[in-house]
Every structure is written in structure tokens, then in C-alpha cells.
Amino acid sequence: MIDFDYTSVVFTAGLVVGLTLNALLLRTLLAPPFRIWPTPEPESWQSLTFWGLFRGGMVLTFVVAILDWNSAGLIDWSRFIIGAPLFLIGYGITVFGYFNLGLGNTYCGPTGW
């Protein structure tokens, strides 16, 4: 029997959201008349769909991180050997993207919201 807890349910929801967004982005890449990114207008269905899925996926990622806190078994300093470089690389890519694209272009609009 499969035992589902809150973490599994939230993870599954986040996985579905992420796969849906990736499928739509792949469709955008392979069939150019269909375009979800960059969005054509701020209040278009593409904009609402993209940003809803993107932000929903990010929120679900943080919720899974909170629900699954300290479950890896690495509760001493050794977890920072893996976590710190991954954090710094991800943060560096994000900051590089902001400087390279500009904040407005990163969020596909003049204000980003």
C-alpha cells in the first residue's frame, strides 16, 4: 500500500505544475505560432498561464522544502558541503540573468508584475 503524506501530495502537485509549464514552453519552441513565452501582452491568457504556473511551482517548491526539512539525514555540517555550492551557483545564475537581461526583461514587462 502506498502511504501518501502532505509532502508527497505537495511534491506531486509541484511536479505536475512544472511539467505542464515545461510542456508549454517546449510547444512554444517547436511550434512558433503558439507562444506562451515571451508573453504577447501583460493580461493575455499566455501571461496569466505562464506566471500562474511559474509562481505556483515556486511556491510549491518552497512548501516542499519546509515540509521536508531535515529529512535527508544530514543534520550536521556536512550538508553544507553539498548545499552551499548549489545555492551559490543558482544564486549566481539568477543575478547574472538580472544584469544580462535587466529586471524588466527578466519579468517580461516594465514592472515585472
C-alpha positions as CSV (number, residue, x, y, z in Angstrom):
1,M,0.0,0.0,0.0
2,I,1.2,3.5,-0.8
3,D,1.4,5.9,2.0
4,F,0.8,9.5,1.0
5,D,1.6,12.3,3.3
6,Y,1.4,16.1,2.8
7,T,4.9,16.3,1.4
8,S,4.2,13.7,-1.3
9,V,0.9,15.4,-2.3
10,V,2.5,18.9,-2.5
11,F,5.5,17.5,-4.4
12,T,3.2,15.7,-6.9
13,A,1.3,18.9,-7.4
14,G,4.5,20.9,-8.0
15,L,5.8,18.2,-10.4
16,V,2.5,18.4,-12.4
17,V,2.8,22.2,-12.5
18,G,6.4,22.1,-13.5
19,L,5.8,19.5,-16.2
20,T,2.9,21.4,-17.6
21,L,4.9,24.6,-17.8
22,N,7.8,22.8,-19.4
23,A,5.5,21.2,-22.0
24,L,4.0,24.6,-22.9
25,L,7.5,26.1,-23.2
26,L,8.6,23.2,-25.4
27,R,5.5,23.6,-27.6
28,T,6.4,27.3,-27.9
29,L,9.9,26.3,-29.1
30,L,8.7,23.6,-31.5
31,A,5.6,25.4,-32.9
32,P,6.4,29.1,-33.1
33,P,2.8,30.3,-33.9
34,F,1.9,29.0,-30.4
35,R,3.7,31.3,-27.9
36,I,3.5,31.3,-24.2
37,W,6.9,33.0,-23.6
38,P,7.6,35.8,-24.0
39,T,4.0,36.7,-23.4
40,P,2.4,39.0,-26.0
41,E,0.6,41.2,-23.6
42,P,0.5,41.6,-19.8
43,E,-3.1,40.5,-19.3
44,S,-3.2,37.9,-22.1
45,W,-4.1,34.2,-21.4
46,Q,-0.4,33.4,-22.1
47,S,0.8,35.8,-19.4
48,L,-1.8,34.6,-16.9
49,T,-1.0,30.9,-17.6
50,F,2.8,31.3,-17.6
51,W,3.0,33.4,-14.5
52,G,0.4,31.3,-12.7
53,L,2.2,28.1,-13.4
54,F,5.7,29.6,-12.7
55,R,4.8,31.3,-9.4
56,G,2.7,28.3,-8.3
57,G,5.6,26.0,-9.0
58,M,7.9,28.2,-7.0
59,V,5.5,28.4,-4.0
60,L,5.1,24.6,-4.1
61,T,8.9,24.1,-4.2
62,F,9.3,26.2,-1.0
63,V,6.4,24.4,0.7
64,V,8.0,21.0,-0.1
65,A,11.3,22.4,1.3
66,I,9.6,23.4,4.5
67,L,7.6,20.1,4.9
68,D,10.7,18.0,4.1
69,W,13.0,19.9,6.4
70,N,15.9,17.8,7.8
71,S,14.6,14.6,6.3
72,A,17.9,13.8,4.4
73,G,19.6,12.5,7.5
74,L,22.4,15.0,7.1
75,I,21.9,17.1,10.2
76,D,25.5,18.0,10.9
77,W,27.7,20.5,9.0
78,S,28.3,18.1,6.1
79,R,25.0,19.1,4.4
80,F,26.6,22.5,3.7
81,I,29.3,20.8,1.6
82,I,26.6,20.0,-1.0
83,G,24.1,22.7,-0.3
84,A,26.3,25.8,-0.2
85,P,27.8,25.3,-3.7
86,L,24.4,24.5,-5.2
87,F,23.0,27.7,-3.6
88,L,25.8,29.9,-4.7
89,I,25.7,28.5,-8.3
90,G,21.9,29.0,-8.5
91,Y,22.0,32.5,-7.0
92,G,24.9,33.5,-9.3
93,I,22.9,32.4,-12.4
94,T,19.9,34.4,-11.2
95,V,22.0,37.5,-10.5
96,F,23.8,37.1,-13.9
97,G,20.4,36.9,-15.6
98,Y,19.2,40.1,-13.9
99,F,22.3,42.0,-15.0
100,N,22.3,40.5,-18.5
101,L,18.6,40.9,-19.3
102,G,17.6,43.7,-17.0
103,L,14.9,43.3,-14.3
104,G,12.1,44.4,-16.6
105,N,13.0,42.0,-19.4
106,T,13.5,39.2,-16.8
107,Y,9.9,39.5,-15.8
108,C,8.7,40.3,-19.3
109,G,7.4,43.8,-18.8
110,P,8.2,47.3,-17.5
111,T,7.3,46.5,-13.9
112,G,7.5,42.7,-13.8
113,W,4.1,42.3,-12.1
